Amino acid sequence: MSGLEHWEDCYQKKDTPWDKGEPSPGLVDFLQGQDRLDLGSVCVPGCGMGHDALAWAAKGFQVTGVDLAPTAVEGARANASEQPHACSFESANFLDDSPKLPFDWVFEHTFYCAIKPERRPDYLQAMKRWIKPSGFLLAVHYLIPGEDGPPFGTTRDEVFNRFSTDFELVKEWVPRSYPNRKGLERMFWWQKPN
Ligand SMILES: C[S@@+](CC[C@H](N)C(=O)[O-])C[C@H]1O[C@@H](n2cnc3c(N)ncnc32)[C@H](O)[C@@H]1O
C-alpha cells in the first residue's frame, strides 16, 4: 500500500486515533502567549482535519493546510466552513512538491513521526523549500521509542541534530499536551537563516 493509500484508507475508515477534534494544546498556548508575532502566511503540512490550521487562522494568519489524503482535505474544508476565519486546504505531497510561494511559517504536529524514517532527509529538504528566508518552523514532536510505525519513534537529540544543520533554534520546551501524550511531546521553534 502506498503512503497515499494508507492515509486515505485511515480517513475513509475513520481510523484516526491521532485526531483529538481540537488543536494541539501546545499550539494553543503558543498562539495565546505570542501577541507580538507579525501576521503572515502559514503552511500546516499533514494537517489532517484542519484543527491546527484553523487555530492559526483564528489568530489572523493566512493559512494553507496541506495533506496527502483527499478525505482529510475534504474534512478540513468542511470544518473550515463552520468557522468565520478564512483558511484554505489543498491535497499535496509535502515531501515531494514545492509551494507556489514559500511561507513565513510552517507548523507541524504529529507529521514528522508519521513519515518513514528513511524519508526524514527529504522532510528537512522540504522544510527548506516551503519556508521563506528568515521564516519559522514551529513543530510539536512526539518523542516515543520504536521503529515500527506510524508513529515512528524519535528523540529530542535526533530532532535537534537533524534541524540544527540548517535552522537556528529560537527556543525548545515541553508543551501542555493531550492527556495521553503528557510528557511525550517537545516543541521546537526554528528560524531559517536569511
Ligand atoms: C498522524 S496524522 C496527523 C494529522 C494532524 N497533524 C493531527 O495531528 O491531527 C499524519 C498526517 O500526515 C498526512 N501525510 C502523510 N504523509 C504526507 C505527505 N507526504 N504529505 C502531506 N501529508 C502527509 C496524513 O494523511 C495524515 O493526515
The ligand as a Gaussian input file, in Angstrom:
#p B3LYP/6-31G(d) Opt

LIG

0 1
 C       -0.635000      11.263000      12.276000
 S       -1.549000      12.214000      11.146000
 C       -1.539000      13.818000      11.933000
 C       -2.606000      14.739000      11.402000
 C       -2.676000      16.098000      12.092000
 N       -1.413000      16.789000      12.066000
 C       -3.149000      15.917000      13.513000
 O       -2.312000      15.996000      14.418000
 O       -4.347000      15.659000      13.695000
 C       -0.384000      12.435000       9.813000
 C       -0.990000      13.194000       8.622000
 O        0.008000      13.403000       7.641000
 C       -0.556000      13.176000       6.360000
 N        0.566000      12.876000       5.458000
 C        1.350000      11.766000       5.469000
 N        2.324000      11.879000       4.532000
 C        2.132000      13.079000       3.933000
 C        2.825000      13.780000       2.906000
 N        3.902000      13.254000       2.304000
 N        2.381000      14.997000       2.539000
 C        1.297000      15.557000       3.143000
 N        0.609000      14.946000       4.119000
 C        1.019000      13.722000       4.524000
 C       -1.551000      12.054000       6.572000
 O       -2.530000      11.961000       5.566000
 C       -2.126000      12.442000       7.937000
 O       -3.237000      13.305000       7.822000

